[in-house]
Amino acid sequence: MAGRADPPEEPPENPAGGEDEYRSLVFDESFVRAARLQEFSAQERMGEHARAVRSLPRRSSRKGPGLATTLIVLVALAFATAVYIGFRQPLPTPVLGRAQPLEATVVPLAPRGAVPGGTPQSLIERGPAAHFRIGAAGINLPAVRRTDDYSATEVMAALATVKDFLVESSLNPDVLGGRETETVKALLDPDQAAEFDLSTDSPSGDARHPAAGWLVRFDPARTELADPTIRVFGTLAYSETDAGKLEVVTDHTFTYALRPVVNGPQKADGASLFTVHRLLHFLFDRDDLRLHRLELRTAYVQAGPQSCSSGSAPALRPLLAGERADPAGPAGTDPYATGTPAGGLCGTLRISPALGQAPPAPFSPSVVSPVPVSPSLASGPLPSP
């Protein structure tokens, strides 16, 4: 039997329970300070207390305010840095996406004598339009290749939209006869719709909004087509602008056989030719390409034979077979007068009757010069028919 100094032979009672299970805990000062409950003292327990312990007030964390202050300082530093960089390297001014108003110039071309008449076929065969193609076949697209920022597919989309515009605004019989304008308007950027309506519905006398800048239209009360086949000759060119837009420049001549509107039978030889030279400048952004629309930026138009006083009319007023231009010539302009000039531009119609040769320029105005256009990256002259 073991002595009193020896450990008992039996295993200790409750080896995994009792106070031995808390031997690993160290009740140091930090543990005591973190306690949420505190035992009453012996003197306090002698009082009228039903509970043996009391709750300590929650200690506020010292990390919270410090972390919030640090975040505020970091945000302030980031904002100050952004402002400093903005002043040192300001962002470029964004380019406004709105289409600009059309800048249009319409030049009537006055004949030197009476307008010659004849049958449409004889007039065409004797003049420079004999080698022109008929209708949309005369609006050929150039060879297409990509630019810096636009693919060949996007360039082709721009050229196709321009061709549609030329067909609708220069060859559509309903547009020529003054019965239709919506097919032309539908191809324009919506920002130009109001200006287009003003130009076609009520053009102003100061020639700021000439209808002929947008389309070819004749006065249906006095003029009609003598032959539906319209002769066309011209070129298209395209390039990319410094502003990142795609531009297309067109230069086409349209020759129409016209006759007067009369009550009764028409004269067989009562037709006459009317020629319109349109130099147009179009711009496209990516929305325009996607939505099959365009911005008509500038239009330079020569049309004759007309009198010099017909430049700002809501429709072109051709001089027909046997008619002569107003002898008064263009209106005078006072360079000392302020405000919008009252005078207008006018040219002299001069056609080179060179049979059997390649078609020259249809006319050479004597007092005006064409507006400059941007150099193109690609151009497509029409092949000889």
BAPAKE-985088 format. One record per atom (N, C-alpha, C): residue in one letter; x, y, z. Coordinates in steps of 0.001 Angstrom, whole numbers, plus 500000, padded with zeros to 6 digits. Each point is the difference from the previous one (the first is absolute). Layout:
BEGIN
AXYZ/...
***
This chain:
BEGIN
M500853498829500000/M499147501171500000/M500882501211500000/A499628500961499248/A500833501183499855/A499874500874501191/G501142500710500248/G500004500920501137/G499310501286499666/R499982500831501091/R499300501276499810/R500724500907499029/A501305499793499925/A500746500893499098/A499946499537498557/D499576498762499797/D499957499498498618/D498678500380499350/P500024500164498695/P498736500301499295/P499076498806500071/P498748500256499938/P499056498872500065/P500173499118498786/E499763498686500278/E500145499057498904/E498859500123499003/E498820500400500435/E498862500125499087/E500173501260499161/P499443500028498798/P500043501216499153/P499175501097500648/P500405501224499832/P499271501103500637/P498575500056499480/E499135500398500946/E498601500136499597/E499829501186499039/N499081499782499059/N499666501069499021/N501249500564499340/P500799499126499292/P501257500499499403/P499747501020498902/A498857499924499335/A499755500944498897/A499074501124500401/G499544499998501252/G499054501021500432/G500524500744501201/G499090500642500710/G500368500740501197/G500866501197499666/E500799500409500984/E500836501174499820/E501179499730499092/D500393498699499801/D501186499708499191/D499822500450498545/E498728500074499494/E499830500383498601/E500288501468499752/Y500143500826501005/Y500312501424499840/Y501456500305500305/R500843498915500123/R501399500239500323/R500720500774498891/S499525499840498724/S500688500664498890/S499672501484499932/L498978500441500695/L499631501407499952/L500868500808500938/V500388501185499535/V500822500896500819/V499177501243500279/F499644500199501215/F499178501150500384/F500915501165500335/D500590500581498928/D500904501115500229/D499199501300500047/E500729501115500052/E499350501302500176/E499150500375498785/S500485499664498797/S499227500335498798/S498693499233499948/F500025498721500502/F498785499211500023/F498981500613500947/V500481500449501137/V499097500582500988/V499395501293499480/R500835500825499309/R499495501274499489/R498962499795498901/A500144498915499269/A499067499746498911/A498701499374500455/A499890499653501290/A498798499335500497/A498805500930499928/R498862499449499652/R498758500775499919/R499230499966501313/L500301499012500877/L499340499874501303/L501023500149501109/Q499578500553501128/Q500885500192501159/Q499257499581501268/E500681499182500820/E499388499516501250/E499978501124501037/F498886500089500733/F499930500964501097/F501007499613501084/S500459500999500695/S500915499726501118/S499231499371501166/A500754499518500999/A499352499349501155/A499105500985500730/Q500462501268500130/Q499172500994500688/Q498753500322499195/E500165500036498635/E498838500296499169/E498996498861500017/R500530498754500134/R499058498882500024/R499195499946501285/M500456500724501050/M499251500024501254/M498791500925499895/G499999500793498976/G498870500898499831/G498805499289499380/E499073500829499506/E498759499452499440/E500147499811498498/H500901499176499637/H500210499710498572/H499512498598499706/A499187499915498967/A499495498674499619/A500959499271499107/R500881500717499364/R500931499380499072/R501390500033500575/A500798499021499613/A501355499913500518/A501003500744499144/V499588500356498767/V500915500690499097/V499280501196499396/R500751500923499436/R499442501154499288/R500687500115498633/S499281500616499037/S500539500201498647/S500845501252499968/L501128499912499314/L500880501146499820/L499595500755498737/P500186501285499980/P499693500750498763/P500913499557498848/R499403499990498774/R500766499577498828/R501109500998499714/R501190499464499810/R501129500864499690/R499975500372498522/S500133501271499714/S500062500428498604/S501315499584499385/S499905499532498750/S501212499558499310/S500860501195499630/R501254499861500206/R500920501072499636/R500352499975498503/K499664498858499333/K500378499887498592/K499001500718499090/G498709500094500401/G498982500584499143/G500300501424499583/P500106500945500926/P500264501386499607/P501296500159499229/G500992499251500343/G501273500104499282/G499876499549498561/L499250498910499753/L499813499511498644/L499186500988499164/A498946500572500580/A499186500973499273/A500808501231499625/T500837500454500946/T500834501167499710/T500972499713498865/T500566498790500028/T500933499624498934/T499316499979498640/L498765499458499923/L499269499962498738/L499694501403499477/I499609500898500914/I499699501380499595/I501234500671499422/V501136499789500649/V501246500601499519/V500362499456498625/L499842498680499800/L500332499409498701/L499096500525498887/V498697500125500292/V499072500527498997/V500353501433499644/A500326500802501004/A500370501389499746/A501263500092499151/L500991499147500301/L501231500003499213/L499728499587498554/A499146498982499798/A499692499560498646/A499290501099499215/F499062500705500644/F499290501084499321/F500943501135499638/A500889500360500939/A500952501071499723/A500938499624498859/T500407498728499960/T500877499547498914/T499297500075498648/A498726499589499969/A499244500050498742/A499840501431499507/V499714500928500927/V499861501399499616/V501316500542499465/Y501108499639500653/Y501312500479499561/Y500331499494498601/I499746498707499753/I500283499426498692/I499099500629498942/G498739500291500365/G499090500618499056/G500464501374499558/F500563500770500917/F500518501312499627/F501277499891499188/R500851499030500325/R501249499849499271/R499781499438498604/Q499063499043499883/Q499723499350498713/Q498493499978499777/P499396501124499599/P498546500044499816/P499551499066498891/L498809499443500179/L499440499102498997/L499616500783498754/P500117499396498821/P499620500705498778/P498509500284499971/T499628501112499392/T498603500370499892/T499283499018499085/P498913499373500475/P499314499034499150/P499390500676498779/V500022499271498888/V499430500511498756/V498495499804500040/L499264501085499765/L498557499914500015/L499520499127498849/G499024499147500289/G499518499073499000/G498912500563499097/R499519501216500270/R498917500557499215/R500479500384498602/A499142499719499019/A500311500370498621/A499930501516499841/Q500881500549499190/Q500061501437499780/Q499027500406498881/P499585501279499971/P499120500455498920/P500689499902498640/L499194499801498990/L500513499915498637/L500477501373499531/E501163500017499365/E500497501195499338/E499799499797498492/A499041500703499441/A499607499763498613/A500211501250499157/T500462499785498781/T500142501059499004/T499355499507498708/V499037500762499485/V499312499648498763/V500255501110498989/V500547499625498852/V500386500968498977/V499148499764498755/P499074500919499675/P499288499887498727/P500951500305498845/L499824499301498901/L500823500201498808/L499118500535498889/A500258501233499614/A499153500670499012/A500527499751498595/P499129499657499043/P500452499798498613/P500259501342499315/R500829499967498986/R500325501225499262/R498939500350498966/G499218499046499609/G498956500253499008/G498776499187500341/A499213499695498982/A498799499187500195/A500390498547500258/V499218499353500818/V500256498592500328/V499621499147498791/P500915499159499507/P499676499169498823/P498995498918500347/G499117499700499047/G499010498951500191/G500219498855499036/G499244498934500168/G500105498817499155/G499391498807500697/T500177498830499418/T499568498772500661/T501043499611501050/P499595499304501054/P500981499599501017/P501173499230499413/Q499726499083499061/Q501074499184499435/Q500987500848499207/S499490500915499180/S500906500820499201/S500823500944500863/L499397500538501063/L500726500902500882/L501131499268500728/I499724498778500433/I501021499217500700/I501131499635499045/E499664499564498822/E501018499542499044/E500900501130499528/R499523501229500011/R500802501122499523/R500845500636501108/G499768499635501238/G500685500667501107/G500961499097500738/P500679500546500988/P500990499219500763/P499395498892500830/A498694500004500238/A499379498934500790/A499791498720499208/A500407499980498737/A499819498800499188/A500757498813500575/H501108500256500691/H500795498907500559/H499658499711501461/F499038500720500555/F499616499762501387/F499191498710500108/R500081499388501137/R499170498823500247/R498609500421500457/I499103499047500036/I498602500293500303/I499701499670501460/G499461500979500708/G499516499801501357/G501075499579500979/A499637499073500905/A500904499563501064/A501245499312499462/A499973499529498745/A501188499373499426/A501141500994499851/G499686501290500008/G501047501010499906/G500615500366501334/I499508499402501094/I500553500269501337/I500777498759500421/N501216499892499545/N500824498833500294/N500807500225501268/L500157498936500783/L500776500082501236/L501477499750499708/P500895500655500724/P501433499777499797/P500453498688500632/A501247499635499726/A500592498847500679/A500066500295501502/V499685499012500797/V499858500204501445/V501144499340500740/R500608500711500921/R500966499433500935/R499827500696501345/R500500499391501046/R499801500530501341/R500798501291500200/T499584500778500988/T500764501163500438/T500635499653501343/D500542500991500687/D500654499721501286/D499030499413501017/D498784500543500052/D499048499593501044/D498731499364499461/Y499847499924498697/Y498768499441499429/Y500353498834499081/S499255498918500163/S500228498824499184/S499467500219498587/A500390499102499104/A499509500088498629/A498480499849499953/T499445499192500902/T498548499842500056/T499321501303500394/E500576500718500959/E499426501287500420/E500121501045498899/V501115499995499284/V500150500928498877/V498956499705498933/M499791498729499713/M498993499633499008/M498603500428500446/A499711499891501297/A498695500441500513/A499811501495499788/A501053500785500217/A499907501446499783/A499755500314498533/L500742499359499107/L499841500252498570/L498611499589499510/A499488498889500515/A498669499553499597/A498927500988500466/T500167500562501198/T499040500986500488/T500040501265499151/V501208500427499627/V500128501178499137/V499342499754498646/K500211498826499426/K499367499708498707/K498486500024500122/D499474499437501087/D498549500052500209/D499522501447500071/F500772500851500665/F499615501407500108/F500000500673498622/L501026499744499209/L500063500600498667/L498847499519499117/V499673498724500101/V498894499465499197/V498683500642500417/E499752500057501320/E498728500547500476/E499896501494499748/S501080500734500162/S499940501455499915/S500197500544498587/S500459499161499053/S500292500481498652/S499273499246498902/L499528498775500277/L499432499152498950/L498572499552500273/N499539500108501223/N498653499545500353/N498965500909499331/P499137499479499106/P499035500857499304/P499063500748500940/D499632499385501116/D499112500674500940/D500688501178500680/V501292499864500277/V500748501119500572/V500191501092498963/L500338499624498774/L500195500983498929/L498715500782499733/G498873499334500115/G498726500648499730/G499396500714501191/G500710500064501132/G499493500725501155/G498937499287500791/R499822498691499767/R498959499254500701/R500526499249501213/E501303499965500214/E500599499153501041/E501277500632500514/T500175499978501314/T501266500408500619/T500438499044501102/E499086499174500521/E500302499167501155/E501059498950499706/T500065499515498763/T501018498993499686/T501410500580500101/V500141501296499741/V501296500664500166/V500250500293501471/K499019500504500676/K500125500353501420/K500338498781500855/A499467498826499621/A500236498789500789/A501470499593500019/L500788500456499035/L501421499653499946/L500886501006500728/L499424501077500522/L500779501040500668/L500101499734501493/D501067500510500613/D500116499989501449/D498813500772500580/P499349499482501054/P498830500698500562/P500278501441500418/D501253500319500325/D500321501375500381/D499815500983498842/Q499957499507498770/Q499828500872498842/Q498560500011499485/A499110499282500676/A498624499876499507/A499277501342499986/A500153500791501068/A499299501286500073/A500483500951498908/E501304500028499763/E500534500869498948/E499533499531498621/F499941498704499812/F499518499467498729/F498550500421499757/D499151499878501023/D498596500403499851/D499885501486499681/L500805500821500677/L499960501431499734/L500426500303498570/S501023499295499517/S500509500258498649/S499028499564498921/T499323498892500207/T499115499473498960/T498590500573500076/D499553500400501207/D498638500521500155/D499922501514499821/S500966500724500585/S499957501468499918/S501415500556500001/P500719499847498885/P501369500521499941/P500010501520500119/S501005500510500685/S500069501439500245/S500583500723498796/G499706501315499920/G500471500795498887/G501468500330500048/D500661499768501161/D501425500317500090/D500871498845499527/A499394498969499437/A500714498842499438/A500764499206501045/R499657500152501281/R500655499181501016/R499455498581500003/H498787499815499535/H499384498676500009/H499429499678498626/P500829499875498988/P499470499671498671/P499604498533499912/A498834499759499421/A499551498615499846/A500944499205499121/A500605500671499003/A500887499300499074/A501289499540500653/G500289500436501205/G501148499464500704/G499787498567500440/W498738499613500198/W499672498654500478/W499599499052498877/L499272500522499007/L499419499127498982/L499769500783498705/V499690499238498947/V499636500588498709/V498480499936499892/R499401501181499827/R498539500054499922/R499591501097499021/F499029499688499134/F499500500961499029/F498597500448500391/D499632501159499508/D498663500523500259/D498998499168499205/P499167499206500686/P499106499098499249/P498909500739499238/A499806501279500270/A498954500742499301/A500432500405498602/R501318499980499741/R500457500477498682/R500997499079499311/T500563499007500720/T501055499170499414/T499755498530500319/E500282499137499014/E499924498556500212/E501079499315499181/L500273498737500331/L500997499225499269/L499474499650498615/A500822500273498987/A499645499579498640/A500463498583499727/D500972499528500778/D500525498644499847/D500409499528501392/P499537498823500424/P500334499540501352/P501455499557500158/T500719499820498889/T501393499574500102/T500886501222500244/I500582500047501174/I500852501118500415/I501452499580499840/R500804500835499376/R501406499679499747/R500856500489501167/V500948499127500429/V500793500289501204/V501463499693499724/F500862500871500511/F501447499781499928/F500632500593501240/G500978499279500619/G500654500572501170/G500882499016500735/T500496500430501139/T500928499211500810/T499642500117501478/L500489499041500779/L499923500030501462/L501409499820500556/A500246500574501162/A501277499837500690/A499729499971501496/Y500869499335500764/Y499800499916501455/Y501328500130500718/S499939500376501267/S501177500093500859/S499536500051501442/E500950499911500912/E499706500145501430/E500522501347500480/T499177500739500729/T500370501333500455/T500857499918501261/D500594501137500353/D500793500059501222/D499135499795501243/A498718500330499895/A499087499825501129/A499488498573500120/G500478499097499148/G499601498601500100/G498694499667499305/K499526500877499122/K498794499709499239/K500378499559498586/L499068499328499364/L500188499565498617/L499308501022499100/E500728500520499027/E499421500985499090/E499967499435498590/V498956500396499279/V499828499603498600/V499707501267499206/V500718500189498892/V499797501142499120/V499524499477498648/T498902500569499505/T499455499588498712/T500012501181499034/D500219499703498738/D500046501024498950/D499294499418498785/H498728500373499827/H499197499405498933/H499259501060499200/T499805499685498714/T499217500832499101/T498788499207499534/F498823500593500145/F498741499375499619/F499386500817498862/T499630499327498918/T499414500670498847/T498572499498499811/Y499042500948500007/Y498574499691499916/Y499441500550498686/A499125499243499369/A499239500485498849/A498645500454500520/L499708501300499859/L498784500592500556/L499128500569498898/R498734500246500353/R499070500658499094/R498988500773500845/P499333500965499422/P499031500783500769/P498714499215500239/V499336500331501085/V498682499424500274/V498977500804499206/V499269499344499099/V499030500686499136/V498679499256500038/N498965500728499683/N498679499396499831/N499846499607498528/G500109498734499731/G499910499549498619/G501235499209499623/P500122499663498736/P501132499173499541/P501321500756500066/Q501051499243500279/Q501344500568500059/Q500613500056498598/K500892500977499809/K500777500057498770/K501036498891499999/A500216499381498865/A500987498923499922/A501403500520500260/D500252501238499584/D501331500569500189/D500004501100501075/G499090499884500942/G499878501042501021/G500794499729501260/A500878498993499979/A500806499688501185/A501257500860500042/S500599500088501148/S501273500694500182/S500768499307501113/L501302500224500038/L500846499360501006/L500225500941501180/F500068499397501172/F500307500737501225/F501068499204500746/T501057500667500419/T501148499318500598/T500225500504501423/V500223499063500919/V500262500321501415/V501320499352500388/H500913500811500450/H501298499522500491/H499982500097501520/R500130498838500673/R499922499952501464/R501341499530500562/L500614500845500802/L501217499654500724/L499632499959501479/L499911498783500558/L499473499801501350/L501058499390500913/H499949500394501284/H500959499534500998/H499210499408501164/F500200498702500257/F499263499278501037/F500941499580501131/L499453499899501212/L500743499505501157/L499218498866500649/F500760499044500564/F499402498856500683/F500704499778501328/D499226499717501057/D500562499403501196/D499473498561500070/R500338499289501061/R499636498574500046/R498489499806500134/D499314500922500679/D498547499897500061/D499381500173498617/D500538500930499217/D499492500192498644/D500177498737499160/L501167499372500124/L500247498784499226/L499051498889500421/R499748499910501290/R499135498933500510/R498543500221499609/L499568501254499944/L498595500313499763/L499708500385498549/H500994499872499113/H499811500288498570/H499507501436499803/R500785500941500520/R499678501411499844/R501297500775499832/L499898501287499681/L501184500800499720/L499776501444500428/E501104500729500081/E499964501441500243/E500488500697498745/L499148500802499395/L500387500782498829/L500617501300500507/R501327500114499840/R500721501124500611/R500036501217499076/T500362499837498742/T500029501113499054/T499412499543498676/A499425500965499292/A499441499734498672/A500314501194499114/Y500642499721498876/Y500266501029498995/Y499309499555498724/V499021500777499563/V499126499582498905/V500022501063498911/Q500191499557498753/Q499860500843498808/Q498875499408499164/A499078500843499552/A498843499491499265/A499603500980498920/G499782499490498798/G499596500869498910/G499507499212498804/P499291500691499109/P499862501457499925/P498911500546500934/Q500353501072500715/Q499085500718500876/Q500309501488499928/S499074500796500447/S500275501416500193/S500734500189501312/C500733501085500118/C500803500238501197/C499153500240501238/S498731500308499845/S499144500315501142/S499363498775500639/S500355498803499543/S499295498793500459/S500778499195501026/G501049500570500593/G500857499205500880/G499365499563501297/S499106500834500601/S499435499674501306/S498577499471499912/A499559499578498822/A498635499515499832/A499823498654500696/P498766499677500408/P499756498690500616/P500178498840499033/A500036500266498709/A500247498980498977/A500807500635498880/L500728499165499280/L500747500502498848/L499025500477498919/R500384501061499298/R499142500582498968/R500737499991498662/P500020498874499336/P500723499922498727/P499387500915498943/L500865500555499172/L499550500664498778/L499817498910498954/L498838499977499382/L499661498932499068/L500270500439498564/A499692499135499065/A500335500232498583/A499478501345499519/G500893500789499410/G499642501297499449/G500057501137500995/E500146499741501291/E500005501070501003/E501404500576500166/R500032501232500485/R501264500694500249/R500088500409501464/A501236500214500461/A500213500422501384/A499601501448500168/D499698500366501216/D499697501384500343/D501199500874499651/P499824501021499182/P501161500814499597/P500591500823501131/A499289500104501128/A500515500825501105/A501248499400500617/G500193498711499866/G501168499365500601/G499859499869501501/P501091499668500701/P499935499814501456/P499741501318500702/A499382499896501172/A499709501193500791/A501291500634500496/G499982501324500101/G501172500714500484/G500194499820501489/T501239500137500428/T500344499847501410/T500759501233500469/D499533500587501105/D500637501175500580/D500983499549501076/P501324500125499791/P500955499531501004/P500014500860501262/Y499383501190499960/Y499967500871501171/Y498782499747500882/A499056499194499510/A498806499710500779/A500312498932501037/T499424500153501174/T500185499021501070/T498918498927499899/G500208498923500725/G499034498917499995/G500230499035498865/T499006499182499757/T500098498980498949/T499999500650498624/P500955499673499138/P500020500610498661/P498748499653499213/A499542500985499228/A498791499795499201/A500306499352498665/G501214500092499541/G500352499453498703/G500163498498500029/G500020499380498833/G500168498563499918/G501048499637498983/L500310498708499938/L500963499491499038/L499289499600498718/C500694500170498890/C499450499578498714/C501159499728499058/G499800499058499104/G501025499663499024/G499432500039498603/T500885499876499035/T499601499963498598/T500110498564499497/L498936499523499436/L499974498633499492/L500757499926498677/R501022499142499963/R500780499827498771/R500282498521499818/I499427499404498981/I500135498566499747/I500877499799498769/S500916499067500104/S500886499693498877/S499357498935499125/P499548500331498806/P499356499009499116/P501029499152499276/A500665499101500728/A501065499180499405/A499456498595499763/L499554499753498808/L499450498687499678/L501112498967499878/G499705498767500472/G500931498912499834/G501178500019500940/Q500042500940500936/Q501104500064500943/Q499498499643501386/A500956499749500897/A499626499726501381/A499304501223500560/P498997499834500866/P499217501126500470/P500816500948500852/P500037501283499626/P500690500965500836/P499129500410501164/A500499500921500812/A499161500560501051/A498792500647499346/P498790499794500540/P498788500437499308/P499887501493499870/F500628500791500885/F499969501440499855/F501158500594500760/S500283501235499664/S501118500693500631/S499542501379500437/P499526500160501253/P499507501290500446/P501113501030500010/S499642501215499657/S501023501016499816/S500283500818501237/V499127499944501003/V500186500899501136/V500135499281501321/V500003498679499994/V500067499265501254/V501071498942499898/S500460499545501133/S500952498886500057/S499502499012501023/P500245498714499808/P499465499003500926/P500646500086501367/V499261499492501017/V500516499997501363/V501068498940500127/P500995500188500885/P501034498983500166/P499455498789500718/V500557498848499708/V499617498765500660/V501239499343500561/S499777499111500968/S501115499310500632/S500630499012499034/P501305499809500056/P500629498987499140/P499517498618500370/S499852499148499033/S499425498681500261/S501083498943500029/L499675498934500706/L500894498848500038/L499783499103498789/A498776500005499496/A499702499146498855/A498977500685499140/S500119499876498716/S499009500564499107/S499752499003498888/G498818500083499409/G499629499028498983/G499436500651498779/P500803500448499026/P499438500533498779/P499234498930499244/L498929500408499395/L499188499049499264/L500726499541498741/P499935498721499665/P500577499539498735/P499182500482498827/S500614500061498860/S499276500407498805/S498953498974499643/P498819500440499612/P498958499016499663/P500359499215498759/
***
